[in-house]
Amino acid sequence: MTPDLEVFPRDNYNKTLVANVHPSGWVNPEPAPCYNLVVIGGGTAGLISAAGAAGLGAKVALVERHLLGGDCLNVGCVPSKGVIRASRALHDARNSAEFGILDGPHPGFDFGTAMERMRRLRADISGHDSARRFRDELGVDVFIGQGSFSGPDTVLVAGKTLRFKKAAVCTGARAATPQIPGLEEAGYLTNETLFSLTELPPRMAVIGGGPIGCEMAQAFARFGSRVSLIELGPHILGREDGDAAAVLHDAFIREGIDLQLGVRIIGVETSGNDKILHLERDGKQIIITVDAILVGVGRAPNLDGLGLEKGGIRYDRSGVEVSDTLQTSNPNVYAAGDICFPFKFTHTADALARILIANALFMGRQKTSALTIPWCTYTDPEIAHVGMYGGDAKEKGIELTTLTVPLSDIDRAVLDGETEGFARVHLRAGTDKILGATIVARHAGEMINEFSLAITNGLGISAIGKTIHPYPTQAEVIKRLADAYNRTRLTPFVKNLLSGWLKWQRG
């Protein structure tokens, strides 16, 4: 029987969550003589692999040692977006005077209520990933416990051996911890503990200026924490379009976030309840005193306890090694998701799981290199991207035509009071072929899909230009990029030719 597992705080919402994704007293089934697919790991990649394979008639076992739903449901996308939504609502209320709303700058706010809402919604969503749903509705044999390869075609879990024709390693990744003197002793939060907070830290340091760090720094600053965002590099979101990151940089400064960029963290010490960070920049010492430290510096693969050597599966510090078709060094074992892929997003885990099903069970040859992968940082404004950056093209010697339209040119953005941002597209020079695009807008994640669709299906920006977009919408900015491209085609020669034709028509 499965031992009890607790998620803090111990309220009814978290009890519902645990009852769904790690039910107390769960009795593992007796293993089938042989499975078409044994999936180790019940995060996004594992759940999609198990559900998809079972839906196609496969006999499937799903093994999870902790919480079904993985990071996304429990400590990632779902809780973080619930927190971000609450912070955005508070920010809007405080900045609503121009819309005629009175007393906007000083609305009441209760952090505990905002976090309770997040836990309630997470519990509601968790039913979709529940052990009982996968067992009773989808016909998957669900095993709660540590899964470990005991041979090239067997997995051991809770004393039971699962024999398989194919297996999938989908164990994901966890928060990485930087080696900073004194950090462990001082104590710190990661995404795995942040969402258990019930009281707002008055002062918070966020280590890491990547997507997670930026999202949570802005959210907690809007809640009322005095936030210092610490980044070793010279810019936040160092991998993003420089202009896009600059827009967010300005927004953070305006919202009172203390940006400490280009620094080295010498160490952390404590004094009573204070956590004191010692930084250095250009030989100058900087001291920051906070109540909580959030670490968001990347991900480390979950390799422990898998018995990969016994399964004949190669791996390194970055995760399980796979081919372009997701096959490991054991030809009967595949992997998907954060455990093996550099783009650690829920939507890529989903896409890889679909490739895994086709290749592992139906002799497919689908390749991960063929994927078009968009991503989005859910700050305000959001930054969404797909395809190449300008620097990528330069490194490959590809000539570009780059077009940019500011949101301030778009009527709906003006009316919404959301003019901060732009849309940018990179085209192969002399053609309408879309190589990459970046959108900075409050809802950029919703808007990038048009570019993703076009790139995936080989549609040029001319196809977008021929598509009628509703007016007024902020997504009209994408149509404006197509209009800008069409104007580049109106060379002086073409314009003179058309003018001559029209003059001739006038007789």
C-alpha positions as CSV (number, residue, x, y, z in Angstrom):
1,M,0.0,0.0,0.0
2,T,1.1,3.5,-0.8
3,P,2.4,5.5,2.3
4,D,0.8,8.8,3.1
5,L,2.3,11.9,1.4
6,E,1.7,15.4,2.4
7,V,1.7,18.7,0.5
8,F,1.9,21.9,2.6
9,P,-0.1,23.6,3.8
10,R,-2.4,20.9,5.1
11,D,-5.7,22.3,3.9
12,N,-8.6,20.6,2.2
13,Y,-7.4,21.7,-1.3
14,N,-4.0,20.0,-0.9
15,K,-5.7,16.9,0.6
16,T,-7.8,16.7,-2.6
17,L,-4.7,17.1,-4.7
18,V,-2.8,14.3,-2.9
19,A,-5.9,12.1,-3.0
20,N,-5.9,12.4,-6.7
21,V,-2.2,12.2,-7.6
22,H,-0.7,10.2,-4.8
23,P,-3.6,8.5,-3.1
24,S,-3.0,7.1,0.4
25,G,-3.4,3.4,0.6
26,W,-3.2,2.9,-3.1
27,V,-2.8,-0.8,-3.9
28,N,-0.6,-1.5,-6.9
29,P,-2.1,-4.0,-9.4
30,E,-0.7,-7.4,-10.1
31,P,1.5,-7.0,-13.2
32,A,0.4,-8.2,-16.6
33,P,2.6,-11.0,-18.1
34,C,4.0,-8.4,-20.5
35,Y,3.3,-4.8,-21.3
36,N,3.5,-3.1,-24.7
37,L,4.7,0.0,-22.8
38,V,6.0,0.6,-19.3
39,V,6.3,4.4,-18.6
40,I,8.4,5.5,-15.7
41,G,7.4,9.0,-14.6
42,G,4.0,10.5,-14.4
43,G,4.6,14.1,-15.5
44,T,3.4,15.5,-18.8
45,A,5.5,13.3,-21.0
46,G,4.7,10.2,-19.1
47,L,0.9,10.9,-18.8
48,I,0.6,11.6,-22.5
49,S,2.6,8.6,-23.4
50,A,0.5,6.3,-21.2
51,A,-2.9,7.7,-22.1
52,G,-2.1,7.9,-25.8
53,A,-0.7,4.3,-26.0
54,A,-3.6,2.9,-24.0
55,G,-6.1,4.7,-26.2
56,L,-4.6,3.0,-29.2
57,G,-5.0,-0.5,-27.6
58,A,-1.7,-1.0,-25.9
59,K,-1.3,-2.7,-22.5
60,V,0.4,0.1,-20.5
61,A,1.9,0.4,-17.0
62,L,2.5,3.8,-15.5
63,V,5.0,4.2,-12.6
64,E,5.3,7.3,-10.5
65,R,7.2,7.6,-7.2
66,H,5.9,11.0,-6.1
67,L,3.0,13.1,-7.5
68,L,1.2,12.3,-10.8
69,G,1.0,15.4,-12.9
70,G,4.7,16.1,-12.3
71,D,6.1,19.6,-12.0
72,C,3.6,21.2,-14.3
73,L,0.6,20.4,-12.2
74,N,2.1,20.5,-8.8
75,V,4.9,23.0,-8.7
76,G,5.2,24.5,-12.1
77,C,2.9,25.8,-14.8
78,V,-0.4,25.5,-12.9
79,P,0.4,27.1,-9.6
80,S,2.8,29.7,-11.1
81,K,0.1,30.9,-13.5
82,G,-2.4,31.0,-10.7
83,V,0.0,33.2,-8.8
84,I,0.7,35.4,-11.8
85,R,-3.0,35.9,-12.5
86,A,-3.5,37.1,-8.9
87,S,-0.6,39.5,-9.2
88,R,-1.8,40.9,-12.5
89,A,-5.3,41.5,-11.0
90,L,-3.8,43.5,-8.2
91,H,-1.5,45.4,-10.5
92,D,-4.5,46.3,-12.7
93,A,-6.5,47.4,-9.7
94,R,-3.7,49.7,-8.6
95,N,-3.4,51.2,-12.0
96,S,-7.0,51.7,-12.9
97,A,-7.5,55.4,-12.3
98,E,-7.4,56.3,-16.0
99,F,-10.4,54.0,-16.6
100,G,-12.5,55.9,-14.1
101,I,-12.1,53.4,-11.2
102,L,-11.8,55.2,-7.9
103,D,-9.4,54.4,-5.1
104,G,-7.5,52.2,-7.5
105,P,-4.0,52.9,-6.1
106,H,-4.9,51.5,-2.7
107,P,-6.9,48.3,-3.0
108,G,-7.0,45.8,-0.2
109,F,-5.0,42.6,-0.7
110,D,-4.7,39.3,1.1
111,F,-1.8,37.1,0.1
112,G,-3.3,34.1,1.8
113,T,-6.5,34.3,-0.2
114,A,-4.6,34.6,-3.4
115,M,-2.6,31.5,-2.6
116,E,-5.7,29.6,-1.4
117,R,-7.3,30.3,-4.8
118,M,-4.3,28.9,-6.5
119,R,-4.5,25.7,-4.4
120,R,-8.2,25.3,-5.0
121,L,-7.8,25.6,-8.8
122,R,-4.8,23.2,-8.8
123,A,-6.9,20.7,-6.8
124,D,-9.7,21.0,-9.3
125,I,-7.4,20.5,-12.3
126,S,-5.6,17.5,-10.6
127,G,-8.5,15.2,-11.3
128,H,-7.5,15.0,-14.9
129,D,-4.1,13.5,-13.9
130,S,-5.4,11.3,-11.1
131,A,-4.4,7.7,-10.5
132,R,-8.0,6.6,-10.5
133,R,-8.8,8.3,-13.8
134,F,-5.9,6.6,-15.5
135,R,-6.8,3.2,-14.0
136,D,-10.6,3.3,-14.3
137,E,-11.2,5.4,-17.4
138,L,-8.1,4.8,-19.5
139,G,-7.3,1.2,-18.5
140,V,-3.7,1.9,-17.4
141,D,-2.0,-0.2,-14.7
142,V,-0.9,2.5,-12.2
143,F,2.0,1.7,-9.9
144,I,3.0,4.1,-7.1
145,G,6.6,3.7,-6.1
146,Q,10.2,4.0,-7.4
147,G,10.6,2.4,-10.8
148,S,14.0,0.9,-11.5
149,F,15.3,-1.1,-14.4
150,S,16.3,-4.6,-13.3
151,G,17.3,-5.7,-16.8
152,P,17.1,-4.7,-20.4
153,D,13.3,-5.6,-20.6
154,T,12.2,-5.4,-17.0
155,V,11.3,-2.7,-14.4
156,L,11.1,-3.3,-10.7
157,V,8.6,-1.3,-8.6
158,A,7.5,-2.0,-5.0
159,G,8.8,-5.6,-5.2
160,K,7.0,-6.3,-8.5
161,T,8.6,-7.0,-11.8
162,L,7.1,-5.4,-15.0
163,R,8.2,-7.1,-18.2
164,F,7.9,-4.9,-21.3
165,K,8.3,-4.9,-25.0
166,K,9.0,-1.1,-24.9
167,A,9.6,1.3,-22.1
168,A,9.6,5.1,-21.8
169,V,11.8,7.1,-19.3
170,C,9.8,10.3,-18.5
171,T,11.1,11.2,-15.1
172,G,11.6,14.9,-15.8
173,A,13.9,17.3,-14.0
174,R,14.0,19.2,-10.7
175,A,15.3,22.6,-9.6
176,A,19.0,23.0,-9.8
177,T,20.9,24.4,-6.8
178,P,23.9,26.7,-7.3
179,Q,27.0,26.1,-5.2
180,I,26.9,29.3,-3.1
181,P,28.7,29.3,0.2
182,G,26.2,29.6,3.1
183,L,23.1,29.2,0.9
184,E,22.2,25.7,2.2
185,E,22.5,26.8,5.8
186,A,20.5,30.0,5.3
187,G,17.7,28.1,3.6
188,Y,16.0,28.9,0.3
189,L,12.9,28.4,-1.8
190,T,12.7,26.8,-5.2
191,N,9.6,26.3,-7.4
192,E,9.1,23.1,-5.5
193,T,8.5,25.0,-2.2
194,L,7.5,28.5,-3.2
195,F,3.8,27.6,-3.7
196,S,3.5,26.3,-0.1
197,L,3.9,29.9,1.2
198,T,0.9,31.2,3.2
199,E,2.5,34.5,4.2
200,L,4.1,37.1,1.9
201,P,7.9,37.6,2.5
202,P,8.4,41.3,3.1
203,R,11.8,41.1,1.3
204,M,12.8,38.6,-1.3
205,A,15.9,37.9,-3.3
206,V,15.4,36.0,-6.5
207,I,18.6,34.3,-7.9
208,G,18.4,33.9,-11.6
209,G,17.1,36.2,-14.3
210,G,15.7,33.5,-16.6
211,P,12.0,32.8,-17.2
212,I,11.1,31.4,-13.7
213,G,13.1,34.1,-11.9
214,C,11.6,36.9,-13.9
215,E,8.0,35.6,-13.6
216,M,8.1,35.2,-9.8
217,A,10.1,38.3,-9.2
218,Q,7.5,40.4,-10.9
219,A,4.6,38.5,-9.3
220,F,5.9,38.9,-5.7
221,A,6.9,42.5,-6.3
222,R,3.3,43.2,-7.3
223,F,2.1,41.5,-4.2
224,G,4.2,43.9,-2.1
225,S,7.5,42.2,-1.5
226,R,10.6,44.3,-1.9
227,V,12.3,42.1,-4.6
228,S,15.9,42.0,-5.6
229,L,16.5,40.1,-8.8
230,I,20.1,38.8,-9.0
231,E,21.6,37.7,-12.3
232,L,25.2,36.9,-13.1
233,G,24.8,38.0,-16.7
234,P,24.5,41.6,-17.9
235,H,20.8,41.3,-18.8
236,I,17.7,39.5,-17.7
237,L,16.4,36.8,-20.1
238,G,19.9,36.7,-21.7
239,R,18.8,34.2,-24.4
240,E,15.9,36.3,-25.6
241,D,15.8,39.1,-28.3
242,G,17.7,42.0,-26.7
243,D,15.0,44.5,-27.5
244,A,12.4,42.2,-25.9
245,A,14.4,41.8,-22.8
246,A,14.9,45.6,-22.6
247,V,11.2,46.2,-22.6
248,L,10.8,43.9,-19.6
249,H,13.9,45.4,-17.9
250,D,12.2,48.9,-18.1
251,A,8.9,47.4,-16.8
252,F,10.7,45.9,-13.8
253,I,12.5,49.2,-13.0
254,R,9.2,51.0,-13.2
255,E,7.6,48.5,-10.8
256,G,10.3,48.9,-8.2
257,I,12.2,45.6,-8.7
258,D,15.9,46.0,-7.6
259,L,17.9,44.6,-10.6
260,Q,21.3,43.4,-9.6
261,L,22.9,42.4,-13.0
262,G,26.4,41.3,-13.8
263,V,27.2,40.4,-10.2
264,R,29.0,37.5,-8.5
265,I,27.4,36.0,-5.4
266,I,30.2,35.6,-2.8
267,G,28.1,34.0,-0.2
268,V,25.1,34.0,2.1
269,E,25.0,34.4,5.9
270,T,22.2,34.7,8.5
271,S,21.6,37.1,11.3
272,G,18.5,36.2,13.3
273,N,15.8,35.8,10.8
274,D,17.6,37.9,8.2
275,K,19.3,36.3,5.2
276,I,22.2,38.4,4.0
277,L,23.6,38.0,0.5
278,H,27.1,39.3,-0.3
279,L,27.5,40.3,-4.0
280,E,30.4,41.7,-5.9
281,R,30.3,43.8,-9.1
282,D,33.5,45.3,-10.6
283,G,35.3,45.0,-7.3
284,K,32.5,46.7,-5.4
285,Q,30.8,44.9,-2.5
286,I,27.0,44.9,-2.4
287,I,24.9,43.6,0.6
288,I,21.3,42.7,0.3
289,T,19.2,41.6,3.4
290,V,16.0,39.6,2.8
291,D,13.5,37.4,4.5
292,A,13.4,34.7,1.8
293,I,15.6,33.6,-1.1
294,L,14.1,32.0,-4.3
295,V,16.5,30.1,-6.5
296,G,15.6,29.8,-10.2
297,V,18.8,28.9,-12.0
298,G,17.8,26.0,-14.2
299,R,16.9,22.3,-14.1
300,A,18.7,19.1,-13.2
301,P,17.5,15.7,-14.6
302,N,15.9,13.2,-12.3
303,L,18.2,10.2,-12.8
304,D,18.4,8.8,-9.3
305,G,17.2,5.4,-8.5
306,L,16.3,4.5,-12.1
307,G,18.9,1.7,-12.5
308,L,19.8,2.9,-16.0
309,E,23.0,0.9,-16.1
310,K,21.0,-2.4,-15.6
311,G,18.7,-1.3,-18.4
312,G,21.7,-0.6,-20.7
313,I,20.7,3.0,-21.0
314,R,23.4,5.7,-21.4
315,Y,23.1,9.0,-19.7
316,D,25.2,12.0,-18.6
317,R,24.8,15.0,-16.3
318,S,22.3,16.6,-18.7
319,G,20.0,13.5,-18.8
320,V,19.3,10.4,-20.7
321,E,21.0,10.2,-24.1
322,V,18.5,9.8,-27.0
323,S,18.6,9.8,-30.8
324,D,16.6,12.1,-33.0
325,T,13.8,9.6,-32.7
326,L,13.9,9.5,-28.9
327,Q,15.5,6.0,-28.8
328,T,18.0,5.4,-26.0
329,S,21.1,3.1,-26.2
330,N,18.7,0.3,-25.3
331,P,16.7,0.0,-28.6
332,N,13.6,-1.0,-26.7
333,V,13.7,2.0,-24.4
334,Y,12.7,5.5,-25.3
335,A,12.7,8.8,-23.4
336,A,10.7,12.0,-23.6
337,G,10.4,15.3,-21.8
338,D,12.8,17.2,-19.5
339,I,14.9,14.0,-18.8
340,C,16.3,14.1,-22.3
341,F,15.4,17.3,-24.1
342,P,17.0,20.8,-23.9
343,F,13.7,22.7,-24.3
344,K,12.2,22.0,-21.0
345,F,8.5,23.0,-21.5
346,T,5.3,21.2,-20.9
347,H,4.2,21.6,-24.5
348,T,7.5,20.1,-25.7
349,A,7.0,17.2,-23.3
350,D,3.6,16.7,-24.8
351,A,4.9,16.8,-28.4
352,L,7.8,14.4,-27.6
353,A,5.3,11.9,-26.0
354,R,3.4,11.8,-29.3
355,I,6.6,11.1,-31.2
356,L,7.5,8.4,-28.6
357,I,4.2,6.6,-29.1
358,A,4.6,6.5,-32.9
359,N,8.2,5.4,-32.9
360,A,8.2,3.0,-30.0
361,L,4.9,1.2,-30.7
362,F,4.3,1.6,-34.4
363,M,7.8,1.6,-36.0
364,G,7.5,5.3,-36.8
365,R,10.5,7.4,-37.7
366,Q,9.3,10.8,-36.5
367,K,12.2,13.2,-35.5
368,T,12.5,15.8,-32.8
369,S,14.6,17.9,-35.1
370,A,11.5,18.5,-37.3
371,L,9.6,20.2,-34.5
372,T,8.8,23.9,-34.5
373,I,9.0,24.9,-30.8
374,P,7.5,28.1,-29.5
375,W,7.9,29.3,-25.9
376,C,6.7,32.1,-23.7
377,T,7.9,33.9,-20.6
378,Y,4.7,34.8,-18.7
379,T,5.8,38.2,-17.3
380,D,3.8,41.4,-18.0
381,P,4.3,42.0,-20.8
382,E,4.8,38.4,-22.0
383,I,7.7,37.5,-24.3
384,A,7.0,34.8,-26.8
385,H,9.3,33.4,-29.5
386,V,9.4,30.8,-32.2
387,G,12.2,29.8,-34.7
388,M,15.4,31.6,-35.1
389,Y,16.7,34.7,-33.5
390,G,18.7,37.2,-35.5
391,G,21.9,36.0,-33.9
392,D,21.2,32.4,-34.9
393,A,20.8,33.3,-38.5
394,K,24.0,35.4,-38.4
395,E,26.0,32.4,-37.0
396,K,24.7,30.3,-39.9
397,G,25.4,32.8,-42.5
398,I,21.8,33.3,-43.4
399,E,20.8,36.7,-44.7
400,L,17.7,38.1,-43.1
401,T,15.0,40.7,-43.6
402,T,13.8,41.8,-40.2
403,L,10.5,43.6,-39.8
404,T,9.1,45.1,-36.6
405,V,5.8,46.8,-35.7
406,P,5.3,48.4,-32.3
407,L,2.1,47.7,-30.4
408,S,1.6,51.4,-30.1
409,D,0.6,51.4,-33.8
410,I,-2.2,49.0,-33.0
411,D,-5.6,50.5,-32.2
412,R,-6.7,47.7,-29.8
413,A,-3.5,47.9,-27.8
414,V,-4.0,51.7,-27.5
415,L,-7.6,51.2,-26.3
416,D,-6.5,48.5,-23.9
417,G,-3.7,50.7,-22.5
418,E,-1.3,47.9,-23.4
419,T,1.0,49.5,-25.9
420,E,4.3,48.3,-24.4
421,G,5.9,45.8,-26.8
422,F,6.2,44.9,-30.4
423,A,6.0,42.1,-33.0
424,R,9.1,41.2,-35.0
425,V,9.6,38.7,-37.8
426,H,12.8,37.4,-39.4
427,L,12.4,36.5,-43.1
428,R,14.9,34.8,-45.3
429,A,16.2,37.8,-47.4
430,G,14.5,38.1,-50.8
431,T,11.6,35.7,-49.8
432,D,8.6,35.7,-47.6
433,K,9.8,32.5,-45.7
434,I,9.5,33.0,-41.9
435,L,12.5,31.9,-40.0
436,G,11.6,33.3,-36.6
437,A,9.4,35.7,-34.7
438,T,9.2,37.4,-31.4
439,I,6.2,39.0,-29.8
440,V,6.3,41.3,-26.7
441,A,2.7,41.9,-25.5
442,R,0.5,41.3,-22.6
443,H,-0.9,38.2,-24.3
444,A,2.0,37.3,-26.5
445,G,1.7,33.6,-25.7
446,E,-1.7,33.6,-27.3
447,M,-0.5,35.5,-30.3
448,I,2.7,33.5,-31.2
449,N,0.7,30.5,-32.5
450,E,0.0,32.1,-35.9
451,F,3.7,32.2,-36.5
452,S,4.2,28.7,-35.2
453,L,1.5,27.4,-37.6
454,A,3.0,29.2,-40.5
455,I,6.5,27.9,-39.9
456,T,5.3,24.3,-39.2
457,N,3.3,24.2,-42.5
458,G,5.8,26.1,-44.7
459,L,3.5,29.2,-45.1
460,G,5.2,32.4,-45.8
461,I,4.2,35.8,-44.4
462,S,2.3,36.5,-47.6
463,A,-0.2,33.8,-46.5
464,I,-0.7,35.8,-43.2
465,G,-1.2,38.9,-45.3
466,K,-4.0,37.3,-47.2
467,T,-5.8,36.2,-44.0
468,I,-8.4,38.6,-42.7
469,H,-7.9,39.4,-39.0
470,P,-10.7,40.7,-36.8
471,Y,-10.6,44.4,-36.0
472,P,-9.8,45.6,-33.4
473,T,-7.5,43.0,-31.9
474,Q,-3.9,43.1,-30.7
475,A,-3.1,40.1,-32.9
476,E,-3.6,42.5,-35.8
477,V,0.0,43.4,-35.3
478,I,0.9,40.2,-37.1
479,K,-1.1,41.2,-40.1
480,R,0.7,44.6,-40.0
481,L,4.0,42.7,-40.3
482,A,2.7,41.1,-43.5
483,D,1.7,44.5,-44.8
484,A,5.2,45.8,-44.0
485,Y,6.6,42.9,-46.0
486,N,4.4,43.7,-49.0
487,R,5.7,47.2,-48.9
488,T,9.2,46.0,-49.3
489,R,8.2,44.4,-52.6
490,L,7.1,47.7,-54.0
491,T,10.5,48.6,-55.4
492,P,11.0,51.8,-57.4
493,F,11.0,49.7,-60.6
494,V,7.7,48.0,-59.7
495,K,6.1,51.3,-58.6
496,N,7.1,53.0,-61.9
497,L,5.7,50.0,-63.8
498,L,2.4,50.2,-62.0
499,S,2.2,54.0,-62.3
500,G,2.8,53.7,-66.0
501,W,0.1,51.1,-66.4
502,L,-2.4,53.3,-64.5
503,K,-1.4,56.3,-66.5
504,W,-2.0,54.4,-69.7
505,Q,-5.5,53.4,-68.5
506,R,-6.4,57.1,-68.0
507,G,-5.7,57.5,-71.8
